[in-house]
Amino acid sequence: MNITGNWYLILRTIAAMGAVSVGVVGAIAIGTFPLPILVAQGRTTESPHLTHQSLKQNRAALSEEWRLATEDEAHDQWAYILNSPMGIAALNQLAIEGFISPLCPKTLYINDRFGGFQSLMMVECPDRRGASIAVGYDEVHVIFNRFEDNIEGFEIRRFGER
């Protein structure tokens, strides 16, 4: 079996798990869908391009809504991410954009307003990354929404300068 056939089997398996439809899988396999379709039911958004000053202001606002996860909470959050199809879909999107790297520290936060069922992973990289060579991002936030032990959806927010 060739490489294209292997990718098709992988995408068909993802479709069987209910993340995307078989029609979408076929379109992805032949390359007719844009990148955001690959995140399945997750949402990707481009935040306004920020200067370094407004990125600092964004972090100040982040600290008001989110609190740093304790070591035990971070361990639990990683377990939820790694054991959920939507968690893996979010990590795949980050990998496509080059944000899965030992050079990019990942920090987990918890939103107590939602009883700990919403978490945020902040990924910061020393250099710009992204799927496009025209626009790079310094930082990515992935917000995970969980029901019981399963991640039901996620949103990716990108931050950077033009």
N, CA, C and O atoms as a DFTB+ gen file, in Angstrom:
648 C
 N C O
     1  1       0.854      -1.181       0.000
     2  2       0.000       0.000       0.000
     3  2       0.895       1.238       0.000
     4  3       1.902       1.278       0.706
     5  1       0.532       2.233      -0.780
     6  2       1.351       3.437      -0.853
     7  2       1.029       4.403       0.286
     8  3       0.124       4.165       1.085
     9  1       1.788       5.492       0.342
    10  2       1.613       6.470       1.426
    11  2       0.222       7.084       1.387
    12  3      -0.400       7.257       2.435
    13  1      -0.285       7.420       0.195
    14  2      -1.615       8.013       0.093
    15  2      -2.661       7.058       0.647
    16  3      -3.585       7.484       1.339
    17  1      -2.525       5.770       0.348
    18  2      -3.454       4.782       0.876
    19  2      -3.411       4.703       2.385
    20  3      -4.449       4.556       3.030
    21  1      -2.213       4.799       2.961
    22  2      -2.086       4.794       4.418
    23  2      -2.778       5.996       5.031
    24  3      -3.473       5.857       6.036
    25  1      -2.603       7.175       4.448
    26  2      -3.271       8.373       4.960
    27  2      -4.776       8.231       4.872
    28  3      -5.506       8.632       5.779
    29  1      -5.240       7.649       3.753
    30  2      -6.674       7.473       3.608
    31  2      -7.215       6.551       4.701
    32  3      -8.287       6.808       5.249
    33  1      -6.483       5.474       5.025
    34  2      -6.920       4.573       6.090
    35  2      -6.938       5.280       7.438
    36  3      -7.852       5.084       8.239
    37  1      -5.937       6.092       7.681
    38  2      -5.894       6.848       8.940
    39  2      -7.088       7.788       9.018
    40  3      -7.776       7.836      10.037
    41  1      -7.337       8.536       7.947
    42  2      -8.461       9.475       7.947
    43  2      -9.795       8.744       8.035
    44  3     -10.722       9.227       8.686
    45  1      -9.903       7.588       7.389
    46  2     -11.139       6.796       7.463
    47  2     -11.364       6.308       8.897
    48  3     -12.502       6.255       9.363
    49  1     -10.290       5.955       9.589
    50  2     -10.394       5.546      10.986
    51  2     -10.884       6.703      11.844
    52  3     -11.723       6.524      12.728
    53  1     -10.352       7.895      11.576
    54  2     -10.813       9.085      12.304
    55  2     -12.293       9.310      12.044
    56  3     -13.041       9.631      12.967
    57  1     -12.722       9.146      10.806
    58  2     -14.140       9.311      10.472
    59  2     -14.986       8.288      11.218
    60  3     -16.082       8.605      11.680
    61  1     -14.483       7.065      11.338
    62  2     -15.223       6.014      12.034
    63  2     -15.406       6.359      13.509
    64  3     -16.381       5.934      14.130
    65  1     -14.469       7.129      14.076
    66  2     -14.583       7.543      15.475
    67  2     -15.603       8.661      15.624
    68  3     -15.947       9.034      16.746
    69  1     -16.097       9.209      14.500
    70  2     -17.119      10.239      14.568
    71  2     -16.590      11.649      14.557
    72  3     -17.368      12.589      14.715
    73  1     -15.297      11.838      14.378
    74  2     -14.734      13.189      14.403
    75  2     -15.105      13.965      13.147
    76  3     -15.420      15.152      13.230
    77  1     -15.073      13.315      11.986
    78  2     -15.450      13.964      10.730
    79  2     -16.198      12.953       9.883
    80  3     -16.126      11.752      10.142
    81  1     -16.910      13.423       8.881
    82  2     -17.661      12.508       8.030
    83  2     -16.748      11.871       6.994
    84  3     -15.656      12.373       6.725
    85  1     -17.197      10.765       6.416
    86  2     -16.410      10.078       5.393
    87  2     -16.203      10.983       4.189
    88  3     -15.133      10.957       3.581
    89  1     -17.212      11.791       3.826
    90  2     -17.065      12.728       2.705
    91  2     -15.961      13.735       2.956
    92  3     -15.189      14.055       2.053
    93  1     -15.885      14.236       4.180
    94  2     -14.823      15.172       4.529
    95  2     -13.481      14.466       4.485
    96  3     -12.486      15.040       4.044
    97  1     -13.452      13.204       4.948
    98  2     -12.209      12.435       4.909
    99  2     -11.719      12.323       3.474
   100  3     -10.535      12.533       3.211
   101  1     -12.610      11.993       2.536
   102  2     -12.217      11.886       1.130
   103  2     -11.702      13.199       0.593
   104  3     -10.721      13.219      -0.150
   105  1     -12.342      14.299       0.953
   106  2     -11.897      15.609       0.487
   107  2     -10.540      15.966       1.076
   108  3      -9.702      16.563       0.400
   109  1     -10.326      15.602       2.335
   110  2      -9.021      15.859       2.950
   111  2      -7.959      15.015       2.255
   112  3      -6.861      15.496       1.973
   113  1      -8.290      13.753       1.980
   114  2      -7.327      12.836       1.378
   115  2      -6.856      13.322       0.016
   116  3      -5.702      13.115      -0.358
   117  1      -7.752      13.971      -0.726
   118  2      -7.331      14.462      -2.045
   119  2      -6.936      15.934      -2.008
   120  3      -6.628      16.530      -3.040
   121  1      -6.948      16.513      -0.811
   122  2      -6.421      17.867      -0.631
   123  2      -7.332      18.981      -1.104
   124  3      -6.838      20.030      -1.519
   125  1      -8.655      18.794      -1.059
   126  2      -9.555      19.839      -1.530
   127  2     -10.147      20.682      -0.418
   128  3     -10.885      21.627      -0.696
   129  1      -9.843      20.367       0.846
   130  2     -10.373      21.154       1.941
   131  2      -9.270      22.022       2.549
   132  3      -8.112      21.606       2.583
   133  1      -9.612      23.218       3.027
   134  2      -8.607      24.057       3.685
   135  2      -8.212      23.484       5.045
   136  3      -8.900      22.620       5.589
   137  1      -7.108      23.970       5.583
   138  2      -6.526      23.472       6.820
   139  2      -7.492      23.412       8.002
   140  3      -7.456      22.414       8.721
   141  1      -8.360      24.407       8.262
   142  2      -9.197      24.321       9.461
   143  2     -10.112      23.102       9.501
   144  3     -10.539      22.710      10.587
   145  1     -10.429      22.490       8.370
   146  2     -11.263      21.296       8.377
   147  2     -10.560      20.166       9.126
   148  3     -11.225      19.312       9.712
   149  1      -9.238      20.147       9.117
   150  2      -8.496      19.076       9.766
   151  2      -8.703      19.038      11.266
   152  3      -8.418      18.019      11.896
   153  1      -9.186      20.111      11.851
   154  2      -9.379      20.113      13.292
   155  2     -10.724      19.516      13.669
   156  3     -11.135      19.584      14.827
   157  1     -11.405      18.936      12.699
   158  2     -12.659      18.240      12.930
   159  2     -13.684      19.176      13.551
   160  3     -14.035      20.191      12.950
   161  1     -14.168      18.852      14.746
   162  2     -15.200      19.664      15.358
   163  2     -14.622      20.804      16.173
   164  3     -15.384      21.589      16.737
   165  1     -13.316      20.926      16.257
   166  2     -12.692      22.024      16.975
   167  2     -12.777      23.293      16.154
   168  3     -12.978      23.244      14.940
   169  1     -12.623      24.420      16.811
   170  2     -12.660      25.694      16.108
   171  2     -11.267      26.296      16.127
   172  3     -10.532      26.176      17.107
   173  1     -10.920      26.948      15.021
   174  2      -9.681      27.709      15.025
   175  2     -10.041      29.153      14.756
   176  3     -10.878      29.441      13.901
   177  1      -9.422      30.050      15.471
   178  2      -9.662      31.468      15.259
   179  2      -8.332      32.176      15.229
   180  3      -7.396      31.809      15.940
   181  1      -8.259      33.185      14.408
   182  2      -7.079      34.031      14.415
   183  2      -7.417      35.255      15.235
   184  3      -8.311      36.024      14.881
   185  1      -6.710      35.434      16.318
   186  2      -6.902      36.622      17.121
   187  2      -6.258      37.785      16.393
   188  3      -5.373      37.587      15.560
   189  1      -6.697      39.003      16.704
   190  2      -6.062      40.138      16.042
   191  2      -4.558      40.093      16.269
   192  3      -4.089      39.705      17.338
   193  1      -3.821      40.491      15.261
   194  2      -2.375      40.511      15.419
   195  2      -2.025      41.550      16.474
   196  3      -2.506      42.682      16.439
   197  1      -1.195      41.148      17.392
   198  2      -0.904      41.970      18.554
   199  2       0.534      42.443      18.542
   200  3       1.426      41.748      18.055
   201  1       0.749      43.613      19.073
   202  2       2.113      44.055      19.317
   203  2       2.575      43.380      20.597
   204  3       1.769      42.787      21.314
   205  1       3.856      43.465      20.885
   206  2       4.348      42.837      22.115
   207  2       3.694      43.475      23.342
   208  3       3.454      42.789      24.336
   209  1       3.402      44.786      23.285
   210  2       2.747      45.451      24.403
   211  2       1.345      44.893      24.613
   212  3       0.963      44.598      25.745
   213  1       0.574      44.743      23.542
   214  2      -0.786      44.228      23.710
   215  2      -0.778      42.738      24.042
   216  3      -1.728      42.238      24.645
   217  1       0.278      42.021      23.657
   218  2       0.405      40.622      24.063
   219  2       0.579      40.546      25.577
   220  3       0.043      39.641      26.217
   221  1       1.327      41.493      26.158
   222  2       1.471      41.552      27.612
   223  2       0.135      41.877      28.271
   224  3      -0.195      41.318      29.317
   225  1      -0.642      42.787      27.657
   226  2      -1.968      43.111      28.186
   227  2      -2.875      41.888      28.111
   228  3      -3.668      41.645      29.021
   229  1      -2.761      41.125      27.041
   230  2      -3.548      39.905      26.905
   231  2      -3.206      38.927      28.019
   232  3      -4.093      38.262      28.553
   233  1      -1.931      38.833      28.373
   234  2      -1.529      37.941      29.465
   235  2      -2.091      38.419      30.795
   236  3      -2.436      37.602      31.649
   237  1      -2.188      39.742      30.985
   238  2      -2.775      40.267      32.216
   239  2      -4.248      39.867      32.291
   240  3      -4.731      39.463      33.349
   241  1      -4.962      39.978      31.166
   242  2      -6.363      39.559      31.130
   243  2      -6.475      38.052      31.328
   244  3      -7.428      37.577      31.945
   245  1      -5.517      37.305      30.813
   246  2      -5.498      35.856      30.965
   247  2      -5.419      35.477      32.433
   248  3      -6.081      34.535      32.870
   249  1      -4.615      36.203      33.195
   250  2      -4.443      35.869      34.608
   251  2      -5.698      36.161      35.425
   252  3      -5.868      35.600      36.507
   253  1      -6.582      37.029      34.927
   254  2      -7.827      37.312      35.640
   255  2      -8.833      36.181      35.483
   256  3      -9.574      35.877      36.418
   257  1      -8.867      35.557      34.311
   258  2      -9.852      34.517      34.027
   259  2      -9.331      33.113      34.323
   260  3     -10.101      32.228      34.697
   261  1      -8.046      32.913      34.158
   262  2      -7.449      31.588      34.269
   263  2      -6.434      31.559      35.403
   264  3      -5.779      32.561      35.691
   265  1      -6.311      30.405      36.041
   266  2      -5.263      30.240      37.055
   267  2      -4.358      29.091      36.621
   268  3      -4.799      28.137      35.979
   269  1      -3.110      29.202      36.979
   270  2      -2.124      28.180      36.640
   271  2      -2.522      26.850      37.275
   272  3      -2.848      26.803      38.461
   273  1      -2.498      25.779      36.500
   274  2      -2.855      24.457      37.008
   275  2      -1.778      23.969      37.969
   276  3      -0.588      24.192      37.746
   277  1      -2.198      23.307      39.030
   278  2      -1.241      22.679      39.933
   279  2      -0.621      21.493      39.201
   280  3      -1.069      21.126      38.115
   281  1       0.404      20.897      39.795
   282  2       1.063      19.759      39.165
   283  2       0.089      18.588      38.952
   284  3       0.095      17.950      37.899
   285  1      -0.747      18.317      39.968
   286  2      -1.738      17.234      39.834
   287  2      -2.782      17.560      38.780
   288  3      -3.165      16.691      37.997
   289  1      -3.247      18.805      38.753
   290  2      -4.230      19.212      37.743
   291  2      -3.643      19.128      36.343
   292  3      -4.319      18.692      35.411
   293  1      -2.395      19.540      36.190
   294  2      -1.739      19.467      34.879
   295  2      -1.630      18.007      34.424
   296  3      -1.856      17.696      33.255
   297  1      -1.283      17.124      35.351
   298  2      -1.206      15.697      35.024
   299  2      -2.573      15.194      34.548
   300  3      -2.662      14.480      33.549
   301  1      -3.635      15.570      35.266
   302  2      -4.990      15.161      34.875
   303  2      -5.372      15.733      33.518
   304  3      -5.966      15.036      32.695
   305  1      -5.031      17.009      33.276
   306  2      -5.376      17.640      31.994
   307  2      -4.686      16.932      30.836
   308  3      -5.293      16.718      29.787
   309  1      -3.417      16.568      31.020
   310  2      -2.709      15.836      29.967
   311  2      -3.369      14.487      29.717
   312  3      -3.456      14.041      28.573
   313  1      -3.831      13.839      30.770
   314  2      -4.520      12.549      30.602
   315  2      -5.808      12.745      29.798
   316  3      -6.114      11.938      28.920
   317  1      -6.570      13.814      30.090
   318  2      -7.795      14.085      29.329
   319  2      -7.463      14.340      27.860
   320  3      -8.135      13.822      26.968
   321  1      -6.431      15.134      27.612
   322  2      -6.047      15.486      26.232
   323  2      -5.622      14.238      25.468
   324  3      -6.072      14.010      24.345
   325  1      -4.763      13.437      26.071
   326  2      -4.200      12.284      25.372
   327  2      -5.172      11.116      25.229
   328  3      -4.959      10.235      24.395
   329  1      -6.231      11.097      26.027
   330  2      -7.198       9.998      25.966
   331  2      -8.509      10.404      25.308
   332  3      -9.516       9.712      25.455
   333  1      -8.507      11.506      24.591
   334  2      -9.718      11.989      23.935
   335  2      -9.425      12.251      22.462
   336  3      -8.403      12.857      22.140
   337  1     -10.303      11.807      21.558
   338  2     -10.081      12.087      20.128
   339  2      -9.962      13.591      19.827
   340  3      -9.165      13.993      18.979
   341  1     -10.749      14.410      20.514
   342  2     -10.669      15.849      20.269
   343  2      -9.365      16.436      20.825
   344  3      -8.823      17.385      20.259
   345  1      -8.866      15.880      21.917
   346  2      -7.570      16.310      22.442
   347  2      -6.462      16.003      21.456
   348  3      -5.581      16.832      21.226
   349  1      -6.501      14.815      20.873
   350  2      -5.510      14.427      19.871
   351  2      -5.652      15.294      18.625
   352  3      -4.650      15.663      18.013
   353  1      -6.894      15.625      18.238
   354  2      -7.102      16.504      17.079
   355  2      -6.464      17.873      17.310
   356  3      -5.868      18.438      16.393
   357  1      -6.583      18.407      18.522
   358  2      -5.965      19.692      18.842
   359  2      -4.442      19.594      18.764
   360  3      -3.791      20.481      18.211
   361  1      -3.877      18.529      19.311
   362  2      -2.426      18.342      19.244
   363  2      -1.963      18.173      17.795
   364  3      -0.900      18.668      17.423
   365  1      -2.756      17.478      16.980
   366  2      -2.419      17.340      15.560
   367  2      -2.380      18.692      14.868
   368  3      -1.490      18.955      14.059
   369  1      -3.344      19.551      15.185
   370  2      -3.360      20.889      14.587
   371  2      -2.112      21.667      15.005
   372  3      -1.496      22.341      14.180
   373  1      -1.743      21.574      16.276
   374  2      -0.525      22.247      16.736
   375  2       0.706      21.694      16.026
   376  3       1.618      22.448      15.688
   377  1       0.737      20.384      15.798
   378  2       1.872      19.773      15.105
   379  2       1.951      20.247      13.658
   380  3       3.040      20.529      13.158
   381  1       0.816      20.338      12.988
   382  2       0.787      20.824      11.604
   383  2       1.378      22.220      11.517
   384  3       2.063      22.555      10.551
   385  1       1.108      23.033      12.531
   386  2       1.577      24.416      12.528
   387  2       2.961      24.577      13.156
   388  3       3.463      25.698      13.239
   389  1       3.584      23.495      13.595
   390  2       4.944      23.551      14.113
   391  2       5.071      23.933      15.571
   392  3       6.161      24.291      16.019
   393  1       3.966      23.867      16.335
   394  2       4.011      24.256      17.740
   395  2       4.282      23.096      18.692
   396  3       4.363      23.304      19.903
   397  1       4.423      21.890      18.177
   398  2       4.813      20.756      19.017
   399  2       6.319      20.604      18.857
   400  3       6.808      20.050      17.872
   401  1       7.032      21.105      19.841
   402  2       8.486      21.128      19.784
   403  2       9.023      21.234      21.209
   404  3       8.382      21.842      22.066
   405  1      10.194      20.648      21.472
   406  2      10.785      20.815      22.801
   407  2      11.202      22.264      23.066
   408  3      11.437      22.639      24.215
   409  1      11.293      23.068      22.025
   410  2      11.642      24.479      22.187
   411  2      10.450      25.342      22.578
   412  3      10.620      26.504      22.947
   413  1       9.243      24.783      22.501
   414  2       8.017      25.531      22.782
   415  2       7.386      25.025      24.075
   416  3       6.701      24.002      24.072
   417  1       7.615      25.739      25.189
   418  2       7.023      25.290      26.453
   419  2       5.500      25.396      26.423
   420  3       4.929      26.315      25.836
   421  1       4.864      24.424      27.074
   422  2       3.417      24.364      27.155
   423  2       3.010      24.537      28.616
   424  3       3.505      23.829      29.493
   425  1       2.112      25.476      28.870
   426  2       1.656      25.754      30.222
   427  2       0.151      25.551      30.267
   428  3      -0.564      26.017      29.380
   429  1      -0.336      24.860      31.290
   430  2      -1.763      24.581      31.423
   431  2      -2.395      25.469      32.479
   432  3      -1.818      25.709      33.540
   433  1      -3.593      25.954      32.169
   434  2      -4.370      26.804      33.057
   435  2      -5.767      26.208      33.209
   436  3      -6.229      25.454      32.353
   437  1      -6.427      26.553      34.303
   438  2      -7.772      26.072      34.597
   439  2      -8.695      27.285      34.752
   440  3      -8.305      28.306      35.319
   441  1      -9.919      27.159      34.241
   442  2     -10.943      28.188      34.430
   443  2     -11.901      27.665      35.493
   444  3     -12.717      26.785      35.218
   445  1     -11.805      28.201      36.705
   446  2     -12.631      27.726      37.815
   447  2     -14.098      28.107      37.647
   448  3     -14.971      27.487      38.255
   449  1     -14.378      29.116      36.831
   450  2     -15.764      29.543      36.615
   451  2     -16.605      28.399      36.044
   452  3     -17.815      28.348      36.264
   453  1     -15.968      27.489      35.317
   454  2     -16.660      26.348      34.736
   455  2     -16.381      25.068      35.513
   456  3     -16.478      23.973      34.959
   457  1     -16.043      25.194      36.763
   458  2     -15.836      24.037      37.619
   459  2     -14.638      23.186      37.236
   460  3     -14.593      21.997      37.550
   461  1     -13.664      23.791      36.557
   462  2     -12.481      23.044      36.143
   463  2     -12.687      22.241      34.877
   464  3     -11.789      21.507      34.461
   465  1     -13.865      22.363      34.245
   466  2     -14.136      21.613      33.017
   467  2     -13.667      22.349      31.767
   468  3     -13.850      21.861      30.652
   469  1     -13.071      23.504      31.948
   470  2     -12.472      24.227      30.823
   471  2     -11.013      24.490      31.175
   472  3     -10.702      24.996      32.253
   473  1     -10.131      24.142      30.253
   474  2      -8.706      24.351      30.486
   475  2      -8.086      25.020      29.265
   476  3      -8.639      24.992      28.166
   477  1      -6.946      25.610      29.486
   478  2      -6.242      26.321      28.430
   479  2      -4.800      25.839      28.406
   480  3      -4.153      25.733      29.448
   481  1      -4.307      25.550      27.220
   482  2      -2.895      25.230      27.051
   483  2      -2.267      26.387      26.290
   484  3      -2.659      26.680      25.161
   485  1      -1.300      27.040      26.904
   486  2      -0.581      28.133      26.256
   487  2       0.745      27.581      25.748
   488  3       1.521      26.998      26.505
   489  1       0.990      27.773      24.455
   490  2       2.233      27.301      23.839
   491  2       2.977      28.530      23.339
   492  3       2.469      29.272      22.498
   493  1       4.176      28.743      23.856
   494  2       5.011      29.873      23.449
   495  2       6.252      29.332      22.763
   496  3       6.882      28.389      23.243
   497  1       6.596      29.938      21.636
   498  2       7.787      29.504      20.915
   499  2       8.759      30.673      20.778
   500  3       8.332      31.826      20.711
   501  1      10.068      30.386      20.737
   502  2      11.059      31.451      20.625
   503  2      11.064      32.125      19.249
   504  3      11.531      33.256      19.113
   505  1      10.547      31.437      18.234
   506  2      10.471      32.017      16.898
   507  2       9.061      31.812      16.355
   508  3       8.281      31.025      16.890
   509  1       8.756      32.533      15.290
   510  2       7.411      32.486      14.717
   511  2       7.144      31.155      14.034
   512  3       8.020      30.562      13.405
   513  1       5.903      30.709      14.182
   514  2       5.503      29.437      13.585
   515  2       4.103      29.579      13.029
   516  3       3.408      30.557      13.302
   517  1       3.700      28.602      12.253
   518  2       2.357      28.577      11.702
   519  2       2.338      27.824      10.394
   520  3       3.383      27.478       9.844
   521  1       1.126      27.570       9.895
   522  2       0.976      26.816       8.651
   523  2       1.289      27.673       7.436
   524  3       1.560      27.141       6.359
   525  1       1.256      28.985       7.589
   526  2       1.489      29.895       6.477
   527  2       2.884      30.507       6.582
   528  3       3.345      30.833       7.676
   529  1       3.546      30.659       5.448
   530  2       4.846      31.329       5.485
   531  2       4.671      32.846       5.492
   532  3       5.622      33.580       5.760
   533  1       3.453      33.318       5.198
   534  2       3.203      34.756       5.146
   535  2       2.997      35.355       6.528
   536  3       3.406      36.489       6.776
   537  1       2.372      34.616       7.427
   538  2       2.069      35.133       8.756
   539  2       2.549      34.106       9.773
   540  3       2.222      32.924       9.673
   541  1       3.322      34.558      10.747
   542  2       3.791      33.675      11.804
   543  2       3.196      34.094      13.136
   544  3       2.798      35.244      13.321
   545  1       3.140      33.159      14.049
   546  2       2.577      33.427      15.366
   547  2       3.597      33.074      16.432
   548  3       4.329      32.092      16.311
   549  1       3.635      33.895      17.489
   550  2       4.556      33.688      18.597
   551  2       3.970      32.770      19.659
   552  3       4.688      32.069      20.371
   553  1       2.656      32.795      19.744
   554  2       1.988      32.115      20.852
   555  2       0.649      31.570      20.370
   556  3      -0.024      32.178      19.537
   557  1       0.281      30.423      20.905
   558  2      -0.995      29.798      20.590
   559  2      -1.661      29.394      21.894
   560  3      -1.012      28.859      22.793
   561  1      -2.965      29.653      21.993
   562  2      -3.755      29.193      23.132
   563  2      -4.765      28.177      22.619
   564  3      -5.458      28.430      21.634
   565  1      -4.849      27.039      23.278
   566  2      -5.855      26.037      22.958
   567  2      -6.769      25.921      24.168
   568  3      -6.328      25.576      25.264
   569  1      -8.051      26.212      23.955
   570  2      -9.035      26.116      25.029
   571  2      -9.806      24.816      24.833
   572  3     -10.440      24.600      23.801
   573  1      -9.738      23.957      25.842
   574  2     -10.418      22.665      25.805
   575  2     -11.687      22.742      26.644
   576  3     -11.662      23.235      27.772
   577  1     -12.792      22.256      26.095
   578  2     -14.049      22.150      26.834
   579  2     -14.324      20.671      27.069
   580  3     -14.369      19.872      26.133
   581  1     -14.504      20.330      28.331
   582  2     -14.610      18.932      28.720
   583  2     -15.963      18.658      29.353
   584  3     -16.506      19.500      30.068
   585  1     -16.506      17.468      29.085
   586  2     -17.674      16.958      29.785
   587  2     -17.238      15.654      30.429
   588  3     -16.814      14.726      29.740
   589  1     -17.340      15.583      31.731
   590  2     -16.828      14.460      32.506
   591  2     -15.355      14.258      32.154
   592  3     -14.556      15.174      32.350
   593  1     -14.970      13.083      31.638
   594  2     -13.560      12.843      31.338
   595  2     -13.231      12.980      29.857
   596  3     -12.127      12.630      29.438
   597  1     -14.163      13.479      29.065
   598  2     -13.974      13.531      27.625
   599  2     -13.964      14.976      27.119
   600  3     -14.850      15.760      27.459
   601  1     -12.985      15.317      26.326
   602  2     -12.947      16.643      25.714
   603  2     -13.962      16.655      24.574
   604  3     -13.871      15.855      23.643
   605  1     -14.921      17.561      24.655
   606  2     -15.997      17.650      23.667
   607  2     -15.655      18.609      22.539
   608  3     -16.198      18.482      21.441
   609  1     -14.772      19.558      22.782
   610  2     -14.414      20.530      21.756
   611  2     -13.227      21.358      22.200
   612  3     -12.824      21.340      23.363
   613  1     -12.680      22.085      21.240
   614  2     -11.550      22.959      21.549
   615  2     -11.574      24.155      20.605
   616  3     -12.222      24.139      19.559
   617  1     -10.855      25.182      21.006
   618  2     -10.708      26.387      20.197
   619  2      -9.239      26.779      20.214
   620  3      -8.596      26.764      21.263
   621  1      -8.716      27.126      19.054
   622  2      -7.319      27.548      18.961
   623  2      -7.284      29.038      18.671
   624  3      -7.917      29.513      17.728
   625  1      -6.545      29.764      19.484
   626  2      -6.350      31.209      19.280
   627  2      -4.873      31.450      19.033
   628  3      -4.014      30.959      19.766
   629  1      -4.594      32.215      17.986
   630  2      -3.205      32.485      17.609
   631  2      -2.877      33.940      17.886
   632  3      -3.695      34.830      17.652
   633  1      -1.671      34.173      18.387
   634  2      -1.236      35.527      18.722
   635  2       0.118      35.788      18.080
   636  3       1.003      34.934      18.110
   637  1       0.274      36.977      17.498
   638  2       1.545      37.341      16.902
   639  2       1.503      38.754      16.361
   640  3       0.505      39.460      16.511
   641  1       2.572      39.154      15.741
   642  2       2.708      40.483      15.150
   643  2       2.771      40.365      13.651
   644  3       3.264      39.369      13.121
   645  1       2.282      41.362      12.967
   646  2       2.429      41.384      11.508
   647  2       3.748      42.016      11.168
   648  3       4.087      42.141       9.991
